[in-house]
Amino acid sequence: MKRALLSLSAVLLWGCQGSPSPTESAPPSRTLRLPAQPYNYAQPELPPFFFGTDLVRADNVPSSNPTTDPGATLGRVLFYDETLSGNRTTACAACHKIARGFDDDEPLSTGFAGGTTRRHSMALANARFYGPGRFLWDERAATLEAQVLLPFQDPVEMGLTLDELVARVQGEAFYPPLFEAAFGDAAVTPDRVSRALAQFVRSMVSYRSRYDEGRAQVTRAATEPFPNFTDQENLGRQMFQRARCSICHTTDAFVLARPHNTGLDAATKDAGVEQVTSRAGDAARFKAPSLRNVGLRTFFMHDGRFTTLEQVVEFYNSGVQSHPNLDPALRVGGEPQRLGLTVEQKAALVAFLHTLTDHEMVKDPKFSDPFVRRTSLPGKP
């Protein structure tokens, strides 16, 4: 381990140049900047209410892959490394932008060769607290460790095979000390890549929003107004419960407990979970990301159809469509709910959703791009 730490220190300011084949685009010169001591990923200073029964039960960190500081550090580098795509131009971070709360600012994401994905990229905050532990909108990935390898292999997203991925990682001089620090030796395998990336994603826990500040000041969170909220924001909290949003977006992580059919369409346009299970009862049911940092997003739902929170609130207020699989929480007397919220109530609900924005998280250097890139030609400014 001492040797690994000494090797890792050599990565702190590492100028690196990729070695593409003649048919690939040459990457810009890059410098990898990492702190002398790894950032704290394994033991974030979570508030006490994060250790309640519901969140502890929902935590999907497996015993086979606990988050470590060196492991998540490696995951961070892999997450931002654009050379790990077919033409060395696209990283995981291209579709999961930190400024958007690790969501995308396009309705459908653009892949390495300019193609578009079938669904909107899912935001990553608090992925750790999805109890079922399955990932992607249709839950076709049984674990986060399985999910993080899929974009590399997707012909639209990143366009590599796992063998090519391993070769790309092995071709960069800064990776051996990172793998050694994370896993004890410098061997590169798909399993180690997936474990490191999963550790980094699970470390993306949002807990420093205005909601968290208020939550820490009350003993009966369900009924007490938050002292740091405005009257409008506290009204929005009440509407979040009255409109039954909290039935689906559960716990202080605001994560769905299971996939839902939310009545987006009367007919099934996207099979959703049914595509994986082949069960008719799963038609148009989708997993959803946490509502944390939802105010930073520019597109909403699995297809990016809405562009504002106001549109989302209005959909649940008046636009839910009948469907055989419509979630019971969205039915009233067997019919799609019509909440009848006033203009004031809808504005208050949007104001409350903005209190879930964790500005500290998206500014935190441990989640930022570790590469400094120089795109100008030698001798040119």
Buried (B, 14 or more C-beta within 10 A) or exposed (E): EEEBBEBBBEBEEBEBEBEBEEEBEEBBBBBBBBEEEBBEBBEBEBEEBBEEEBBEEBBBBBEEBEBBBBBBBBBBBBBBBBBBBBBBBBBBBBBBBBEBBBBBBBBBBBBBBEBEBEBBBBBBBBBBBBBBBBBBBBBBBEBBBBBBBBBBBBEBBBBBEBEBBBEBBBEBBBBBBBBBBBBEEBEBEBEBBBBBBBBBBBBBBBBBBBBBBBBBEBEEBEEBBBEBBBEBBBBBBBBBEBBBBBBBBBBBBBBBBBBBBBBBBEEBEBBBBBBBBEEEEBBBBBBBBBBBBBBBBBBBBBBBBBEEBEEBBBBBBBBBBEBEBBBEBBBEEEEBBEBEBEEEBBBBBBBBBBBBBBEEBBEBEBBBBBBEEEEEEEEEE
